[in-house]
Amino acid sequence: MTKALHPVIVGAGPAGVRAAQTLVAHGVRPVVIDEAPRWGGQIYRQPPPGFTRSKRTLYGFEAGRAEALHSAMANILDRVDYRPETLVWSAEGGRLDLLCRGRMGTLPYGQLIVATGATDRVLPFPGWTLPGVYTLGAAQVALKYQGCAIGSRVVIAGTGPLLYLVAYQYAKAGARVLAVLDTASFKDKALAASAMLRQPAVFAKGVYYLGWLRAHGVPVHQGVRLVRATGEAQVTAMRWRAGAAEHEVACDAVAFGYALRSETQLADLLGCRFSYNALQRAALPERDGAGRSSVPGVYLAGDGAGIMGADAAEWAGERAALALLADAGKAVDAVDAARASELEAKLARTAAFRVGLERAFPFPQDWAASAPDELVICRCEEITAGELRQCVHDTGAREMNRLKALTRVGMGRCQGRTCGVAAAEILAHACAAAPDAVGRLRGQAPIKPLPFAAMARVNGEAA
């Protein structure tokens, strides 16, 4: 028996676009909701109309994939209910709560594909709150969407593949990249090389970025520890330590990040079951090989359920759409079945590659131990590492939501999206527990800030 199909896709990045394309190909009209003004996601973020830089300039090696994804969505716009500039801020009882251009609304769904993507994983360092210090993702947004750099003399810091990509993109765009500061060592990368060669084309791109930077005079320092960003009205220098020696470079901007973390808040509000993923050092919503979550009718695709990269997100979006169709009783033929098997095989190979990538750019295990007491962890509530440690000492708190209740960490505008990782690491270290033992901050609505004007309008209209 065929169930009524009322599919909604949240997110119009690689996973969401391919999911929509698959549903349309089977005669189904989905609703596609996206916060951005144009589809493409963070990696293939489109510039505003009238922007003159070419896709080759914007996306480099990924220009072909960006063009393919952009074209795929453009070709089905008349067969989807596309809702850009729309935030899903809550979900309950088969309905999504929306904010679109200042107006509130709700949307019922029969089936839901959650493709919410990822954001920067932030581990603070002294001075990270200074004007001129950005995350790597923010630096990319400035370049891709606004056509500008975050500064003219930029330091790129942290670790992860994005570190070298952003440095390459900035240098190619004409910004002066003064240094790339990678907390991962050359030894880390050498030990992971055999696993990363499972995807030789991707591995080759990374080698190319590193080689290009060195060939163009960009200093690359590996195995470093970030010490401090200095300045008063804005950042003026970045200090780091390599071995016993401390170094400093004058700059007017810093972009930093420690790989990516999945945006899981919506999956949490939907009631999806989570489990701890040691490789990604995070609690992630559970899904099977086809993208089915623990909640019937809810499917998870792309980096929002675990960091796998843009290619894998496209495959996961298509696979989740095929699972949705099959579960709803929509006829799935032998071609679809073969394609589903092919997609799952590709995703499995990518998962093996990701093991190597995580080894090449490991989480800095000593970060919490070296974080000074005065370091601000939660910018919204101005909570320091020392205050979190003191709370653990005084109260015996050993769980993240208890720590939140006692200190207000994670209660501000970001709802823990920025500070949650760092706070959990400080808590685990303070109580001598493994990171998976301290739990995770529970998702709460609104998952992102809402303007008071929108709330007032709803109350005034009794909507």
Secondary structure by P-SEA (a helix, b strand, c coil): cccccbbbbccccaaaaaaaaaaaaacbbbbbbbcccccccccccccccccccccccccccaaaaaaaaaaaaaacccccccccccccccccccccccccccccbbbbbcbbbbcccccccccccccccccccccaaaaaaaaaccccccccbbbbbcccaaaaaaaaaaaaacccccbbbbcccaaaaaaacccccccaaaaaaaaaaaaaaaaabbbbbcccccccccccccccbbbbbcccbbbbbbbcbbbbbcccccccaaaaaabbbbbbbccccbbbbbbccccccccccbbbbccccccccaaaaaaaaaaaaaaaaaaacccccaaaaaaaaaaaaaaaaaaaaaaaaaaaccccccccccccccccccccccccaaaaaaaaaacccccaaaaaaacccccccccccccaaaaaaaaaaaaccccccccccccccccccccaaaaaaaaaacc
